[in-house]
Amino acid sequence: MALLNVSTAQLRSPNLFGIYSTPFNFLRVQSRNLTLKSLVIRARGNTRKESPKIRNRRIQKKYNGTPTRPRLSVFCSDKQLYATLVDDQNKKCLFYGSTLQKSIRENPPCSTIEAAKRVGEELIKTCNDLNIKEISSYDRNGLASGERMQAFEIAISSYGFLPR
């Protein structure tokens, strides 16, 4: 019966039984073995740009490249295209090509879209030299397909890497 005789003024007060209404005002308490820090909650910023990065990390964990079936990673910046064949087991790059390379750009001089197609052709030559018949995954790093990416994909699909 002693518990039922609590006055209504105590029920309305926020510090009944030592519980306060502001839950995130913790002070830093230090003792010999225990240290508590204040709780900080921050909102995520710009999730629209973060989601391709998160998706790309999840894909890289799932598909690992091997020497016979490497992972093809392609990144397309505002002006250039970069492609790599990655062997994740041995942590080696089997092929690297970009539209900035002089061997791809110079003979004869060409636009960036034509250079992206030449990067795809160089990738096919390297795959023939290394006896690679298929890739484990095609990684666009969460980016949409633009003109350079399409020119690169057309060159690769002729070899059979991408179903068209």
Disulfide bonds with the S-S distance in Angstrom:
none
